Amino acid sequence: MSTTTLVLLIVIAAVVVLAIIATLWLSARRRHLRERFGPEYERTVQEEGGARAAERDLRAREQRHEQLDIKELPAGRRREYADAWSDVQEHFVDRPESAVAEADDLVARLMDERGYPTAGYEGRLRDLSVEHGRTLDHYRAAHDVKERSGGGRATTEELRGAMVHYRALFQELLTDQRSR
């Protein structure tokens, strides 16, 4: 076997090994994003028009999230928020539309105190998606009903459902659980 042939075989083998390593690395990275973001991964793929763009976006969300100072609440503050939630639920009986608005406000206040930026609904979704991706559908559904209720376009049953959806995210944020 000539030296040229041997060198060519080594180069080909090295390229194949590098391709395998790159494929495994990309696969592991994709698996990490799918596990971390849950259903939000597929939603982002749809919105971004493909996995590459979606994964870039999700990695950017992770990097932004790393810069946030997310903190647990002390037990006393958790109790205060739990009591506030009970009050909001009690208001639902007499004023369902305003109770849904109060629930939205309470979730935003809880997010703010935990250290999440709360400017703008879309921004909240992006920031929550990193740790609470499996709960975002609840938040989206609740927010949609809240928006429609402002014009009286939501039924009482839809408002009740919004409260259930808000509660799912509220409980997760309050107890510092992650939906992974």
C-alpha positions as CSV (number, residue, x, y, z in Angstrom):
1,M,0.0,0.0,0.0
2,S,1.4,3.3,-1.0
3,T,1.9,6.3,1.4
4,T,-0.6,8.3,-0.6
5,T,-3.3,5.6,-0.3
6,L,-2.6,5.2,3.5
7,V,-2.9,9.0,4.0
8,L,-6.1,9.1,2.0
9,L,-7.6,6.3,4.1
10,I,-6.6,8.0,7.3
11,V,-8.2,11.3,6.1
12,I,-11.4,9.5,5.1
13,A,-11.5,7.7,8.4
14,A,-10.9,11.0,10.3
15,V,-13.7,12.7,8.3
16,V,-16.1,9.8,9.0
17,V,-15.2,9.9,12.8
18,L,-15.7,13.7,12.9
19,A,-19.0,13.4,11.1
20,I,-20.2,10.7,13.6
21,I,-19.1,12.9,16.5
22,A,-20.8,15.9,15.1
23,T,-24.0,14.0,14.5
24,L,-24.0,12.6,18.0
25,W,-23.3,16.1,19.5
26,L,-26.2,17.7,17.5
27,S,-28.5,14.8,18.4
28,A,-27.7,15.3,22.1
29,R,-28.2,19.0,21.9
30,R,-31.6,18.6,20.2
31,R,-32.6,16.0,22.8
32,H,-31.6,18.4,25.6
33,L,-33.8,21.1,24.0
34,R,-36.7,18.8,23.5
35,E,-36.6,17.6,27.1
36,R,-36.1,21.1,28.6
37,F,-38.8,22.9,26.6
38,G,-41.3,20.0,26.2
39,P,-44.2,21.0,23.9
40,E,-42.7,24.5,23.5
41,Y,-40.0,22.9,21.3
42,E,-42.5,21.7,18.7
43,R,-44.4,25.0,18.9
44,T,-41.2,26.9,18.2
45,V,-40.2,24.7,15.3
46,Q,-43.6,25.4,13.8
47,E,-43.3,29.2,14.4
48,E,-39.7,29.4,13.2
49,G,-40.3,27.2,10.2
50,G,-37.7,24.6,11.0
51,A,-35.6,22.9,13.7
52,R,-32.4,24.9,13.1
53,A,-34.0,28.3,13.6
54,A,-36.1,27.0,16.5
55,E,-33.1,25.6,18.2
56,R,-31.2,28.9,17.8
57,D,-34.2,30.7,19.4
58,L,-34.4,28.2,22.2
59,R,-30.7,28.4,23.0
60,A,-31.0,32.2,23.0
61,R,-33.8,31.8,25.5
62,E,-31.6,29.6,27.7
63,Q,-28.8,32.2,27.6
64,R,-31.2,35.0,28.5
65,H,-32.6,32.9,31.3
66,E,-29.1,32.3,32.7
67,Q,-28.8,36.0,33.2
68,L,-32.0,36.3,35.2
69,D,-31.9,36.3,39.0
70,I,-34.7,33.8,39.6
71,K,-35.3,33.2,43.3
72,E,-37.4,31.1,45.5
73,L,-39.9,32.9,47.8
74,P,-39.7,32.6,51.5
75,A,-42.4,30.5,53.1
76,G,-44.2,33.6,54.5
77,R,-44.5,35.2,51.0
78,R,-45.7,31.9,49.5
79,R,-48.5,31.8,52.1
80,E,-49.4,35.4,51.3
81,Y,-49.6,34.6,47.6
82,A,-51.6,31.4,48.3
83,D,-54.0,33.5,50.4
84,A,-54.2,36.1,47.6
85,W,-55.1,33.3,45.1
86,S,-57.9,32.1,47.4
87,D,-59.3,35.6,47.4
88,V,-59.2,35.8,43.6
89,Q,-61.0,32.4,43.4
90,E,-63.7,33.7,45.9
91,H,-64.2,36.8,43.7
92,F,-65.0,34.5,40.7
93,V,-68.4,33.7,42.0
94,D,-69.7,37.3,41.9
95,R,-67.3,38.8,39.3
96,P,-65.9,36.1,36.9
97,E,-64.4,38.6,34.4
98,S,-62.6,40.7,37.0
99,A,-61.4,37.6,38.8
100,V,-59.7,36.4,35.6
101,A,-58.0,39.8,35.3
102,E,-57.0,39.6,38.9
103,A,-55.6,36.1,38.4
104,D,-53.5,37.4,35.4
105,D,-52.3,40.3,37.6
106,L,-51.4,38.0,40.5
107,V,-49.4,35.7,38.2
108,A,-47.5,38.7,36.8
109,R,-46.8,40.0,40.3
110,L,-45.5,36.5,41.4
111,M,-43.3,36.3,38.3
112,D,-41.9,39.7,39.1
113,E,-41.1,38.9,42.7
114,R,-39.5,35.7,41.6
115,G,-37.2,37.6,39.3
116,Y,-38.9,37.1,35.9
117,P,-39.2,40.2,33.7
118,T,-42.9,41.0,33.2
119,A,-42.9,43.5,30.4
120,G,-45.1,42.2,27.7
121,Y,-47.0,39.0,27.3
122,E,-44.7,37.6,24.6
123,G,-41.6,38.3,26.7
124,R,-43.2,36.5,29.6
125,L,-43.8,33.5,27.5
126,R,-40.2,33.4,26.3
127,D,-38.8,33.8,29.8
128,L,-41.1,31.2,31.3
129,S,-40.5,28.7,28.5
130,V,-37.1,27.7,29.8
131,E,-38.2,26.3,33.1
132,H,-42.0,26.1,32.6
133,G,-42.4,25.0,29.0
134,R,-45.0,22.4,29.8
135,T,-47.2,24.9,31.6
136,L,-47.2,27.5,28.9
137,D,-50.2,26.1,27.1
138,H,-52.2,26.8,30.3
139,Y,-50.9,30.3,30.4
140,R,-51.7,30.9,26.7
141,A,-55.2,29.5,27.1
142,A,-55.9,31.6,30.2
143,H,-54.5,34.8,28.6
144,D,-56.6,34.3,25.4
145,V,-59.8,34.0,27.5
146,K,-58.8,37.1,29.5
147,E,-58.3,39.1,26.3
148,R,-61.7,38.1,25.0
149,S,-63.4,38.7,28.3
150,G,-62.6,42.3,28.2
151,G,-65.1,42.7,25.4
152,G,-67.6,40.4,26.9
153,R,-66.8,37.7,24.4
154,A,-66.0,34.9,26.9
155,T,-68.5,32.6,28.5
156,T,-68.6,31.9,32.2
157,E,-67.4,28.4,31.4
158,E,-64.4,29.7,29.5
159,L,-63.7,32.1,32.3
160,R,-63.8,29.2,34.8
161,G,-61.4,27.3,32.5
162,A,-59.1,30.3,32.5
163,M,-58.9,30.3,36.2
164,V,-57.9,26.6,36.1
165,H,-55.2,27.4,33.6
166,Y,-53.9,30.3,35.6
167,R,-53.9,28.1,38.7
168,A,-51.6,25.6,37.0
169,L,-48.9,28.1,36.3
170,F,-49.5,29.9,39.5
171,Q,-48.9,26.8,41.6
172,E,-45.8,25.8,39.6
173,L,-44.3,29.3,40.1
174,L,-45.3,29.5,43.7
175,T,-43.9,26.1,44.7
176,D,-40.8,26.6,42.6
177,Q,-41.5,23.5,40.6
178,R,-40.3,23.1,37.1
179,S,-42.4,21.5,34.4
180,R,-39.5,19.4,33.1
